[in-house]
Amino acid sequence: MTHHSSLDWPTPLPDFSRPGLTRRLRIGGCDFMIQLTPVLRGVDSEPDTDLVRLQVLYGGKPLAPADLGLSGPACLNVWSYLCNKLTEALVDFYDPKQRVEGEPNPRLGCWGPRPDLAECGLAEDDCGLAVVIGLATWTVGARPLGTEPDLLERLAEAVIRALGYWVLVARRVQTRKN
């Protein structure tokens, strides 16, 4: 297996050397590590925006649905579930206002496919997307329901719920194959 550095990603990966929150957990025999950055402000010249970056590691690499044996529509399904849970957590925490007509608030952005999975033909497939996500919330008029550590806890809880779902879906898919 080829080792890939962060230089192989189209956009450099976020710095998780000093995470704001780290959780290690085991779900259904799968070991994961969740990391979230502290809340960042004024990033990429976006005033009045809180940004949190998160990653989920599995086997020392950013998790992708393919790592759990998922393929086809199941990958879109689990990604949709994760994105919905993260969006719900942000909306519940901030009660954000609409920024510009038609522009979502909060916004989620993914770093893209993991380079080793892109080499396997999963560059254009949800199954190869790595769980390295940026979460941006425009805060003008927002009413946060707590402190920054509270926000990170809520986001970690959303990720944990989503990972439970990912593992459940993977088990169901595996059972059908056998």
Summary of the structure (lengths in Angstrom):
residues: 178
radius of gyration: 16.4
end to end distance: 26.9
largest distance: 52.4
contacts: 533
relative contact order: 0.22
helix: 41%
strand: 23%
